[in-house]
Amino acid sequence: MAWRGAPRAARLLLLPPLRCAAGRRRIASCIDPSAGLTEQQKEFQSVALDFAAKEMAPHMAEWDEKEIFPVDTMRKAAQLGFGGVYVKPDVGGSGLSRLDTSIIFEALSTGCTSTTAYMSIHNMCVWMIDTFGNEEQRRRFCPSLCSMEQFASYCLTEPGSGSDAASLLTSAQRKGDTYVLNGSKAFISGGGDTDVYVVMCRTGGPGPKGISCLVLEKGTPGLSFGKKERKVGWNSQPTRAVIFEDCVVPVSNRLGAEGQGFSIAMKGLNGGRINIASCSLGAAHASVLLAQEHLTVRKQFGEPLANNQYLQFRLAEMATRLVAARLMVRNAARALQEEREDAPVLCSMAKLFATDECFEICNQALQMHGGYGYLKDYAVQQFVRDIRVHQILEGTNEVMRMIVARSLLQG
Ligand SMILES: Cc1cc2nc3c(=O)[nH]c(=O)nc-3n(C[C@H](O)[C@H](O)[C@H](O)COP(=O)(O)OP(=O)(O)OC[C@H]3O[C@@H](n4cnc5c(N)ncnc54)[C@H](O)[C@@H]3O)c2cc1C
């Protein structure tokens, strides 16, 4: 399916700075995502935007409609270093900072938010192995994950434990130098189609301290998958339950020490929250551009919609909210890079703010398209559908509020 006006979203980002009304002086767009970046960051951004425009945007409707997991396109993205963006170079990663990563995912997301969001989860898993794995584990798993020859899934949520993730029940019983896994995970992104599963499971007593983190490979006897879930958005990536029935996993596949699994999972999610928020920024930016264009082209009451002051004000609000959200995300990314104590809370704040604001921006952009916005021929509806779930996963936005409030009230 070809979009009407839509794959242009990513391309529009590559346009030179806008002309001011008088047309004499060139001014930078007030929503320009490259504002304030270093020359090197502008380079990564331009490569990612170009990839989004050429390799992703033309296919995003078809991937959504036919539920295609675009493995080959992601492998091409990995050739540009996007398979292990913040993973260390000695195991095939790009060794970039959290801010660089946010810039890249924001840019890629303008081309296909759903595919970029999966890539962000994959990156989080590789980072967890790189950071908490021993040398043997890093060398065994990371290179083929960074090249996206293999794909990874993050397995925390269970049918009975979502927001209260620390109450998970999947058990890993130690038998000599193996663990025997029993239980199931729900809603696993990539589940069934991916090769490496980073699984949080219970090796000890109740609560977070009884949780460990194991890496399982597809093909392990006893590992199976539920049916592919039918979803509102995020259709270019499969979501399935992951089931463990007497699944034997070597102890040498455990990341970190026994009992460290919940902490590893949460550390992964700090970056994951910045990444998913960055994907929302990309969708919102693309939607603002689509709305801007539609208001200019569409005429009602004898003149372009862009002449209507109400719509002008709404567009101005969308742009303002987008820039505010981007500042929050980049501020959190810097804090995480500097390993500041307040980083986890800032990541939660950024995820809460950016995913809520960006959903409102995309939804308002759809509204500005009138009835056309509701048609699948127009890209704006896909951005709305794809980013709705960012308010739910990687910790719901209610859980984000709990984290922020706890930090304020408990010091
Ligand atoms: C498409 C998709 C992909 C996903 N991918 C993954 C993945 O790859 N890996 C993974 O591990 N998980 C994944 N998830 C799961 C996701 O992280 C959970 O859905 C999420 O954490 C919420 O859990 P839940 O659905 O069980 O909702 P619940 O925890 O049952 O919450 C229901 C509602 O109640 C609210 N709520 C719960 N407790 C409180 C409270 N104390 N105070 C206020 N409000 C509260 C929640 O915020 C929510 O609005 C995915 C989910 C989806 C939809």
The ligand as a MOL file (V3000), in Angstrom:
LIG
                    3D

  0  0  0     0  0            999 V3000
M  V30 BEGIN CTAB
M  V30 COUNTS 53 58 0 0 0
M  V30 BEGIN ATOM
M  V30 1 C 2.4300 -4.7400 22.4610 0
M  V30 2 C 3.0780 -5.0360 23.7830 0
M  V30 3 C 4.4050 -5.4360 23.8150 0
M  V30 4 C 5.0100 -5.7490 25.0320 0
M  V30 5 N 6.2930 -6.1990 25.0430 0
M  V30 6 C 6.8300 -6.6670 26.1940 0
M  V30 7 C 8.1250 -7.2870 26.1850 0
M  V30 8 O 8.8010 -7.3700 25.1590 0
M  V30 9 N 8.5880 -7.8070 27.3450 0
M  V30 10 C 7.8770 -7.7380 28.5130 0
M  V30 11 O 8.3710 -8.2210 29.5210 0
M  V30 12 N 6.6570 -7.1520 28.5540 0
M  V30 13 C 6.1210 -6.6320 27.4150 0
M  V30 14 N 4.8690 -6.0520 27.4280 0
M  V30 15 C 4.0960 -6.0550 28.6680 0
M  V30 16 C 3.9390 -4.6760 29.3000 0
M  V30 17 O 5.1440 -4.2580 29.8510 0
M  V30 18 C 2.7980 -4.7700 30.3230 0
M  V30 19 O 1.5970 -4.8970 29.5750 0
M  V30 20 C 2.7380 -3.5990 31.2700 0
M  V30 21 O 3.8430 -3.6070 32.1270 0
M  V30 22 C 1.4520 -3.5600 32.1000 0
M  V30 23 O 1.1990 -4.7790 32.6810 0
M  V30 24 P -0.2770 -5.4220 32.5320 0
M  V30 25 O -0.6340 -5.4120 31.1100 0
M  V30 26 O -0.2870 -6.7170 33.2470 0
M  V30 27 O -1.2440 -4.3790 33.2450 0
M  V30 28 P -1.5980 -4.3120 34.8120 0
M  V30 29 O -0.3700 -4.3260 35.6250 0
M  V30 30 O -2.6370 -5.3220 35.1090 0
M  V30 31 O -2.2230 -2.8640 34.9340 0
M  V30 32 C -3.5500 -2.5390 34.4670 0
M  V30 33 C -3.7570 -1.0510 34.6870 0
M  V30 34 O -3.7230 -0.7550 36.0850 0
M  V30 35 C -2.7210 0.2070 36.3590 0
M  V30 36 N -2.1060 -0.0840 37.6500 0
M  V30 37 C -1.5950 -1.2440 38.0890 0
M  V30 38 N -1.1400 -1.1190 39.3470 0
M  V30 39 C -1.3710 0.1690 39.7070 0
M  V30 40 C -1.1080 0.9400 40.8900 0
M  V30 41 N -0.5160 0.4050 41.9590 0
M  V30 42 N -1.4690 2.2350 40.8960 0
M  V30 43 C -2.0710 2.7970 39.8080 0
M  V30 44 N -2.3400 2.1210 38.6820 0
M  V30 45 C -1.9810 0.8380 38.6190 0
M  V30 46 C -1.7220 0.0750 35.2290 0
M  V30 47 O -0.9480 1.2320 35.0630 0
M  V30 48 C -2.6570 -0.1890 34.0590 0
M  V30 49 O -3.1790 1.0130 33.5900 0
M  V30 50 C 4.2650 -5.6580 26.2340 0
M  V30 51 C 2.9260 -5.2260 26.1930 0
M  V30 52 C 2.3390 -4.9130 24.9860 0
M  V30 53 C 0.8980 -4.4830 24.9660 0
M  V30 END ATOM
M  V30 BEGIN BOND
M  V30 1 1 1 2
M  V30 2 1 2 3
M  V30 3 2 2 52
M  V30 4 2 3 4
M  V30 5 1 4 5
M  V30 6 1 4 50
M  V30 7 2 5 6
M  V30 8 1 6 7
M  V30 9 1 6 13
M  V30 10 2 7 8
M  V30 11 1 7 9
M  V30 12 1 9 10
M  V30 13 2 10 11
M  V30 14 1 10 12
M  V30 15 2 12 13
M  V30 16 1 13 14
M  V30 17 1 14 15
M  V30 18 1 14 50
M  V30 19 1 15 16
M  V30 20 1 16 17
M  V30 21 1 16 18
M  V30 22 1 18 19
M  V30 23 1 18 20
M  V30 24 1 20 21
M  V30 25 1 20 22
M  V30 26 1 22 23
M  V30 27 1 23 24
M  V30 28 2 24 25
M  V30 29 1 24 26
M  V30 30 1 24 27
M  V30 31 1 27 28
M  V30 32 2 28 29
M  V30 33 1 28 30
M  V30 34 1 28 31
M  V30 35 1 31 32
M  V30 36 1 32 33
M  V30 37 1 33 34
M  V30 38 1 33 48
M  V30 39 1 34 35
M  V30 40 1 35 36
M  V30 41 1 35 46
M  V30 42 1 36 37
M  V30 43 1 36 45
M  V30 44 2 37 38
M  V30 45 1 38 39
M  V30 46 1 39 40
M  V30 47 2 39 45
M  V30 48 1 40 41
M  V30 49 2 40 42
M  V30 50 1 42 43
M  V30 51 2 43 44
M  V30 52 1 44 45
M  V30 53 1 46 47
M  V30 54 1 46 48
M  V30 55 1 48 49
M  V30 56 2 50 51
M  V30 57 1 51 52
M  V30 58 1 52 53
M  V30 END BOND
M  V30 END CTAB
M  END
